[in-house]
Amino acid sequence: MPTYHHVIGARTYVFHDLKDLLAKATPARSGDSLAGIAAENASQRVAAQMALADLPLKTLLNDCVIPYEDDEVTRLIVDEHDSEALSSIAHLTIGDFRNWLLSDEADAATLKIISKGVTPEMAAAVSKLMRVQDLVAVSQKCQTISQFRNTIGLKGRMATRLQPNHPTDDMTGIAASIVDGLLYGAGDAVIGINPATDNVPQVIKIVNTLNEIISQYQIPTQSCVLTHVTNTLMAIEAGAPVDLVFQSIAGTEAANRSFGIDLKLLHEAHEAAQSLKRGTVGQNVMYFETGQGSALSSRTHQGVDQQTCEARAYAVARKFKPLLINSVVGFIGPEYLFDGKQIIRAGLEDHFCGKLMGLPMGCDVCYTNHAEADQDDMDVLLTLLGVAGCNFIMGVPGSDDIMLNYQTTSFHDALYARRALGLLPSPEFEAWLHTMGILTEREGVHLGQAIPAKFAQALRKLT
C-alpha cells in the first residue's frame, strides 16, 4: 500500500495511505477529530492538501480506501466505473481537476458527460481543495433533472419537500400542514412524512391519505412515507399506492448493514416501485437521505473521513437513478459537525459532490438544538445553496419539526429563497399553483393575498 508525503521547509509530512491523506486534507470538523483521523494542525492539513493536489485522478480509482474484497460499495464503484466518460480528463491531477472544473471549458454539457466517470473519492478529494465560492461556482453549472409527476432540477427552479410531520400521526394535523404548505407554493419535490408510528398498517394508512389528496386535487407531485424500505415493500405487496421508496443510505457496506439494507434489497425495492408505473412524466422512484457522520456514528467508517464516506453513499444512490437525494446535513449533531461554520461547509460539499456525480441533489438545511448554530447560519447555507442550483430543500411549518425535534427550513424560507434569487417551482407544479389561484400572474413568485376560492374547498375538506 503506497504512502504519500509532502515537504514544507525542512519538514516532511508523511501520510501512510490514501484514506489517511484524504482525512488529513479535510477542512476541520468535529467528527473526524472524534474518530482520531483529523489533521493535528493547520500545517499538516495544508501539507495533505498539497500532496492531494499532486495526485493523479487515476490513483483514486486504483487505490481503494476500503478494500475491494471487503466492501460491496467499493465493488460497485470499481465495477461500474465509466472510464470512457472520464477519458478527456483522466490524465489530470486532483489540483488540475479543480482548475478545470472552474474553467469555462467545464460547461453544463461537459460536466454531464464526465459525471458518469467521477468516482466518490475523486469528488471528495477535489472538494477538499476548494473554497466555498469554488463549490458554489461548479455546482451551479451542474444540472441533473429527475422526473415522476413533475420535472425537478431545471435551471432557475428550486423545489421543496413539504414535510407535514405530526408527533401522533394525526391525519387532521397532517392535512392542515399540507394545506399550509401548498398555500406557500411548497410541495413540488414531494409530500414526505416521517411516521411517528413506524409499522406497515400505519404506512399504508398514510400512503392512502396522501394518494387521496394528490388525486382529488390533481396535484402534480408525489408522496412518500419515510419508513424502512422493507416496510414499503410490504406496503406495495399489500396493494398500497406507493409513489416513492425511501431509504437512508451510507458509504460503506457495514454502515448500510447497520441500516438493515444492502444493494440487493435496494434493487428489489427499485424494481417493485417501478412495476407500479405511477409516474406520469418519468419513472424515477427512489428517495435517499444521507448525512456526514452516519458511518462514524455506527462505528462502520473503517478509518475513512466522514466526508469521503458521504460521497461514497452517492455511488449507491447513483446506481438507482433516484428522483430525490438529500443530505440531512446538520441532523446527526455537533459530535460530527460542531457549529454553523462546519454545517455550512459540509452542506456545500455534499451538494457539490452529488451534483458532480450526476445526482439530483437537495439538502435538508438543518441543525440540532445542542449544536453551536442558529437560524442565521441556516439562512446563509440556504442562500448559498440557492445560488449553487440546489434541486430542492425542506419545507416544515415554522421551521421546527415537532416530531423529529430539530430545526430546518420553513415554507417562508423556501418562499424567501425563490423570491430573492428569482427561482420558480417545478414547471408542472407552477402551472397547478396558477390554476388554483395560489400564485398570481405577476412576474416572479407572488402569492395571492387570501386563500383562493378554488382552494377553499380543499381546506374545508382536509381539515
PyMOL commands that set and color helices and strands:
alter all, ss='L'
color gray80, all
select helices_A, chain A and resi 18-25+30-35+42-53+59-62+68-70+72-79+94-102+108-115+120-127+132-139+171-183+200-216+229-237+253-258+263-276+294-297+306-319+340-356+375-387+397-399+411-421+427-435+453-462
alter helices_A, ss='H'
color red, helices_A
select strands_A, chain A and resi 4-8+11-15+146-147+151-152+159-162+190-193+223-225+245-248+286-290+324-328+361-364+392-395+400-401+406-407
alter strands_A, ss='S'
color yellow, strands_A
deselect
rebuild
show_as cartoon
